[in-house]
């Protein structure tokens, strides 16, 4: 039965981003839409076919396949498809067919492009690249930072019936200079150390005086959406040092002068300076404890993920070098040249707010067994134990220099790589994947340069090894479910959540490693590998840009989740609940996962690029 214009209008107003358009704009679109009936099993379009426009599912179910025929998406009511090809060159980069009898609405290509240019909601929704964050970064400072980034969550409270002495004990034990006085979740007053000294001690009041008699009633408050300049102006005008943050009548945080000072003081350069001057691992631990706040500040400042992770990794590198220096002060000079190298996320310069340690030592071939089992074992233990004290916990897989297997002469390391490449067993693939991310941290870099160059050349020429590495790179898959949903974790502590590490960034990390191997690229950083692969021709410009955009969105989403955990008073992790995202964010994240799955399919079929 044909659809009436009223039916189409009401339907469009229920579909994002058209629901964000004015009624007048939607009314002009309705007569331009073509309704197509597609029978179950019938094709909607084929790969490389010129697209008539963008498709919206009005009724039924459609499945989308990549160039290799692998299903990458199941679509249902209100889902849109065809935009990637339409925004590229007008030709389909996928194929689509109806799973059930379906009704599809088609917005012609010309009208879609006009809408994309003229309407911000449409452009924001269909532009899958990350926005340019540089302007935000350039403007970001204390005065323009939102209060929810500055404030201390879970402020310390007391009731109005508490005595002054009880309040003072709480302040002492919690090491705070103010208490928010609450009745339930509602703020009724604030008590500061200045109130106690000026109103109790100065007036010789009893310590049993109730807080209600000396607290500041109905203190001035701000909302979490306020900015730093609002806090500064309030403090200066009212001559106060604490501003409670209230949302919907509920106390959610507090900003003090100390918080403002801390925000301004936390920078990667400052942390690096303090670590470089530390005398003990314990002193370094006090510095690395501020990394979560640095993470919050960097992300709030608009820094892209590759900058944030690089700055955080610089701190780990500094810790490592400082510990090596302290170790040599304790043990004496090394008997032969050596190199300390990092692998894993530190090797790729991709550390976030939660990281373990992955490292090894490459020793000069003149090393004796006595020196290897003595001096270098002691040095490795000193450094790895120190890193653990600093919060870089021991590698669960024992991929550390403290393991004798990973503290060996250069000749042994060469034999390792030669063996892994010649006989790519599952263990060899795993080890090679880790060790291809090696990066020199401290010591004689000549021990690494030749090893890396020779290994890349040998590996790239061995087609069987490359094929095994490609297969290994497909073991981590994006969390895509049926009907445009996510495949979340099914049970356990993180049930119904997405693992943004192993199913989010790791599939792209694995792809980047294979591209680097195929083109003999020295880069270890994932984004640098992808960019170099595009330049070297191992990735097409269009497919590579799609993958870069997908990586940026997934990695930024992961960091934004970790920041939210820190701001809520918890520890950063990699487990994200899709329900924490808006419909807009879920749509973009899922499309990014589809791109990754398509690229995995392409490389799995012997092609490193998408057209």
N, C-alpha and C positions, 0 to 999 in steps of 0.2 A: 504494500500500500504506500503511495507517495507520501512524503513528509510535507506537512504544511509549513509555511514560513514562520508561523507562531511556534510550532514545535522546534524548529531549528533554532530560533532565537532563544527560547528558554533553555535549550540544550547547551548552546554556546556560552550562555551566562553561567553555566555550571562547570565549565571547563577552564582551567588555568592555561594560558594567561588572559584568555578572552574575558574572563570574569572581572579583570581589572580595567577593561575598556569601558568607555561611556556607552550608554544605550544607543546613542546616535551612531557611533562608529560600528557597533555590532549590527545595527539595522542595515547599514550599507553593505555589510559582508554577506548577510543572509541570502539575497538573491544571486550572489556570485558563487555560492557553494553548490557543488554537484553531488547528488546522492547516488552512490553506486551499490548495487546489490551483487555480492560475490558468493558463489556457492561453496560449500565445504570442499576443500581440496583444490579449489581453483586458485591460480596465481594472481596476485595483485600487480606485481611488476617483477622484472628480472634484473639481474646484475647488469650494470652499464646501460640500462634502458633510460631514455630521456623521461624524466618525471613530469607528470602533468601538473603537479602541485604537492601540497602537503596533505597527509591523510589523518583523519580523526575517526576513531572507532565509535560509531553510534550504537552499534549492537553487534554481538558476536565475539569471535576470538581470532586473532591473527598471529602467525609466528614469523619471525624475521631470521634469515640465515646469512652468514657471511659469505665471502667469495669461494670458500671451500665447502659450502653446504652445511656447515655446523650451525646449529640453532643457537642464536645469541640472545633472543628475546621472545617472550610470549606476551602479547598485548591484548587488553580487554577494554571494557567500557571507558570512554574518555581519554584513552591513550592516543598519543600522536606519534607518527613515524614518517620517515622520508626527508627529514630536515637536513641531515648531514650532507646528502648528495645535492639537495636543492641549494644549500648555501655554499657548496664548493663549485661545481661546474654544471649543475643541473642534471647530472647522470647518477643513477642509483649506485651506491657503494655496497648495497646488500640486495637480497631478494626477499620477497614477502608472499605468503599465501594464506588463504583463509583456512582455519582449522574447522570452523563450523560455519553454517550459513551466516553471513555477516552483512551489515549495512555500514558503508564507509562514507564519510563526508570528505570531499576534496576541495580545498581552497586553491584555486589556480595559482601557478607560480608567479605570474605578474602581480596579482593582488597580495600574495604573501610577501614578496620583496618590498612592495610599497608599504605594507604594514610594518615590516621589520625596520625600515628606515624611519618611519614616522612615529611609531609608538614605543616608548621606553619599556613598558612591561613586556612587550613581545620581544624586543631586542635583548633584554636581560634574560628572558627565559630560554631563548634559542641560541644565544651566544655561549658556547660551552667553554670558551677560554676564560681564564681567571682575569678579573679586572686589573688594570694597571694600578699597583698599590704604591708606586713611587711618590706620587703627590701627597698621599696620606703619610707616608714615611717622612717626607721632608717637613711636613707641618707638625709632626707629633712631638709634643713635649709635655711637661708637667701641666701646663695651663690648659691644654686641650685634651688631656686624657680623661676618659670617663671615670667617674667615681667608683664604679664597681670594680675597676682595676686597681684603684688605690686602697680601697677600704680593707680593714681586717674583718673577716667574716666571723660569725659566732662570738660576738662581743661578750665580755664578762658582765654579768648582771647581779643585782640583788633586789630584794623587795623593800618597800618603803618602811616596813615595820622592823627591819634589821637595825641593830644598834650601830653606832659609829665605830665601836671597837670591832664588831663583827665585820663591818665593811673594810676597815683598815687591815684586818687579817687576810681577807680575800685579796685585797690589792697587793699585799706583801707576798702572799703565796703564789699569786698568778703573775706577779711582776708587771702590773699595769698601773697607770696613773689616774685612771677614771673607772667608774662603774656606771652602767646604764641601769636606772631604777625602773623596773617593769612591773606591770600587773598583767599576768598572762603573757601574751605576745606584744602587748601595747606598751609603748614608752610613756612613762609619767614624769621622769626627771633624770638628772644626771648628777653624779657626785664625783668630785675631783680631789686630788691631794691638796690643792689650794683651798678648797672648801674646808677640809679638816684642819689645816694649819691656821686659816684666817678666821674661821667661825667657831671652832671648838677649842683649840689650844690657846689662841689669842684671847678668847673670852672666858677661858677656864670652865668650859661646859663639861658635864659628866660624860665619860665614855659610854654610858648607857643611853645617851641621847638618841632618839630614833632618827634614822636617816631622813625621814620626811621633814624634819625641822630645819635641816641645813642644806638639803639638795636644791638645785636649781629646777624650779617647776617648769614644765612644758618648754624644754630647751629648743632652740632653733634646730631644725633638721633639714636634710636635703634628700632627694631621691637618687637611686642608683644611676639614673640617666644624666644627672648633673655632671659637670666637668670640673677639672682641677682648679680652674680659675674661680669657679663659684666657691669652692672651699677656701681658697686663699683670701678672697674678698670678705667672706663671712668672718674668718678668723681675725683679719686685720681690723675690720669695722667694729666687731663686738669684743675684741681683745680676749678671745678664747682660744684654747688649744685642742679642743675636741668637738667634732661634729657628728652626731648620730645620723645614720642613714636609714630612712624609713620608706617602706613601699606598701601601699594598700593598708596603712595603719599598723603594719607589723615591722618591728625592729629587725633589720637584716644585716647591719654592719655599723662600723664606726671608723672615722678617719681622724687621726691625731697628727700633730706636728711631726712626730717621729716617723709616721707612715710616709709623709711627704718627703722627709729627709732621706729615708731609706730608698724611696722610689728614685730620687735623683742620684743617689750614690751607687745604685746597682747598675753596673755596666760590665760587659765582658772584659774590657781593658782593665778596669779596676780589679776584677777578680783575678785576672792573669797576673797583674802586678803583685797582689797580695800572696798568691800561691808561689810565685817566683822568689819571694822573700821568706817563705815559711821555713821553720827549722825542724818541724816534726810532721808526721802524717796527721796528727790530731789538729794541729794548726790549719792544715790544708782542709780538713773535714769541716771546720767552722766556715771556711770560705765556700766550699762546694755545696754546703747546705743552703746557700742563697741562689742556687741554679734555678729552682722552680720559680722564684720571683723574677729572675732574669727572663725566663721563658715567657711569663705573663707579660712582662714589659715589652719584650721584642715583638710578640704577636700583636699586642695592643697597639704597638707603634707601626703596624702595617708591613713589617718585614716579611718577605716571602719565605717559604719553608727552607729553601736552599741557603738562604742567608742565616736564618735562625739556627739551623743544625750545624752550619759551619762554625758559627761563633761559639756554640755550646761544645763542639768537638775541640775547638782551640783550647778550651779550659782543660779537657781531658789530656790533650797533648802536653800542656804545661805541667799538669800534675805528674805525668809520666816522666818528663825530662827532669823535673825537680827531684823526684824520688830516685832516679838514676844518679843524679849528682850527689844526693845525700848518701846513697848506697856506696858510691865510690869514696866518699869522705870516710865512711865507716870501714870499708874493706880494703881501701888502697886502690891504686890504678889497676885497670884491667891488664892481665898478662898478655893478651893479644887483642887486635882490633875486633870489634863486634858491632852488630847493628840490632837495635830494638825496633821491631815492626809491629804495626797494629793491623788487624784484619776486621771483618765484621763491620758494624756500623761506624766504629771509629776509623777503620781503614778507609771507608767511603766518605768520611766526614759528614755523616748523617745521624749523629746522636741526637736524641730528644731528651725529654725529662726523665726517662727511665732507660738505663743502659747497663749491660754487664760488660765484662772485659774480655777481649779476644786479642791475644798477642803472642809473639814468639821472638826468638833470638837466633840470628844468623852469625856464626862465629867464623873467624879466620881459620883456614885449614891448618895453620901451625899450632892450633890449640891441642893441648895434651888431655888425655882422659882425666888426669888428676885435676887440671884446671877446670874442665867442663863439669866434673862431678863435685868440685869444691867451690872455687870462686864464683863461677857463673850460676851455679845452683843457689848459692847464698844470695847473690844479687837478684836473681829472679824471684826468690821467696820474699826478699825485702820489698821489691817494687810491687809485686802482686798483692802482698798483704797490705801494703800502704794504699794501693788503689781500692781495696775492699773497705778499708777504714774511711776512705773519701766518698764511699757510696757507689763505687763501680764494683758490683758484686761479682764473685767468682763465676766463671763460665760454667754452666751446667754440664757442658760437654767436655770440660777440662781442656779447652783449646787455649792454653796459656803457656808461657815460658817456663812455668814451674814443672810442667810435664816434660820429662827428659826427651820425649819424642819431638818436641817443638823447641828444643835448645840444642842445635846441632851445627857442625861445621858446614861451610858452603857446599862442599862436595856431596855431603849427605842430602842437603836440600835439593841439589840438582838431581840426585838419584830418585828422590821422592817424586818430583814433577815428571821426570822421564818415565817412571813406573806407572804413575796415574794415567799418563797420556797413552802409554803403550797398552795397558790393560785396564780400561775404564770400568771397573767393577762398581757396584752401587756405593761402596765406601769411598772408592777413588773419586767418583763424581762429586760426592758430598765434600770431601776434603779439598778437591780442586776448586770447587765453587767458593769455599771459604778463602782459600789461599790466593785465588786470583784477585782478591780485594786487598791484598797486602799494600801497605804504605809505610815508607820509612819514617820513623819518629825521631830517633837519635842514634848517633854513632857513625860508623864508616859507610856512607851510602854507596860506595863502589861495590860493596858486597851484594847490594840489591840490584843495581842498575843492569849489570850483565845478566843476572839470573832472570830478571823480568823480560828483557829483550829476547833472550834465547828461548825461554819457555813459551812466550806468545807465538814466536815463529814456528816452533815445533808443534804446538797445539793446533794452530790454524791449518797446518798442512795435513793433519791427521783427520780425514773425513769421518772415520768411525768414532773418534773421540768427540768431535764436534757434534755428531748426531746424538751421542749419549748425553752430552751437555744440554742439547736442545730438549731432549726427553726429560732430563732432570729439572729443567726450567719450567716445565708444565705441571709439576706436582702441586704447586700452590695455585689455586684457581680463585678468581673473583667470586664473591658471595652472591651470585645471581639465582633467584628463585623463579617460580612460575608466576605468570600474570603480573609482570612488572613489579614483583616484590623482591625481597632480599632473602637469601638463604642464611639465616642466623644460626648461632650455636644452639644445638638441640637440648643439651642437658648440662648439669653442673653449675658451678658458681656463676658462669657468664651466659646462662641460658637466655635466648632471645636477644643476644647482642651480636654485633659484628666485630670480628678480630681485624682491626684496621692495620695491624702489622702483617700477620701471616697471609691474610686474604686481601689486604689492601695494597700496601707498598711493596711487599716482598715479590709478588708476581712481576712487577715492573723492574725491581732490582735484578731479578733473574733474567729478564729479557735484555736489560742493559748489559749484563755480563756477557751474554751470548753474542750480542752485536759487537762488543769490544773484542771478544775472542776471534770472531770471524774476520774482522778488519784489522787485527793486531794493534788495537788501540791501547795506549798506556794509562789512560784515565781510569781512576777507581771510583770516582763519584758518579752516581747513577745519572743525574741530569747531564753532567758533562759527557758521559758516555753516549747518551742519546743524541746530543747535539753533534758530537764528533762523528757518530755513525751516519747522521744525515749528511754531513759534509763529505764523508768518505764514500757515500753512495750505498752504504749497507742498509739504509732506511730511505724510503722515498720522502720527498719534502712534505707531501700531504699527510701520509700515514704517520711520519715522524712527528709532525706538529700536533696531530690528533693525540698521539701518545704522550707528548709533553704536556698538553693541556690536561689530559686525564690524570697524569702523575701529579701535576701541580694541585689540582682540585682535591685528590685523595690525600696527598701529604699535608696540605693546608688544613683539611677537615680533621685529620688525625691530631695535628698540633692544637687546633682550636678546642678539640675535646679535652686534651690534656690540660690546657689552660683553664677550662671550666672546672675540671677536677681540683686543680690547685686553688682556684678562687673559692670553691666550696669547702675548703679546709681539708681536702683529702690528698692522696698521693696520685700523681699522674699515671695513667695506664693506657692500654691500647684497645679497650673494649667499649664500643659505642652502641647505644640503644637507638635504633632507627626512629623510635617515637620521640627522641630528643630533637629531631630535625623537622623543619617545616616541609610541607609538600614540595615546595620549590627546591629546597636543598636535597630532599630524597630523590627527586627526579634527576637533578644534575649529577648526583653521586652515582646513581644507577647507570646513567648514560656513560659516565667515565668508566665504570666497571665493564660495560659492553664493549667499549673501545679496547680495553686491555684483553678481554676474551677474544676479540677479533684478531688482535695482533698475535696472541698465543696460537690461534688457529692457523694464521698465515705462516708463522715460523715453524709450526709443527708439520706443515705440508711442504716444507722446503723452501719457503719464501720469507725473506726478512722484511718485506715491505707490503704495504697496501697501496693500490693505485689511487 
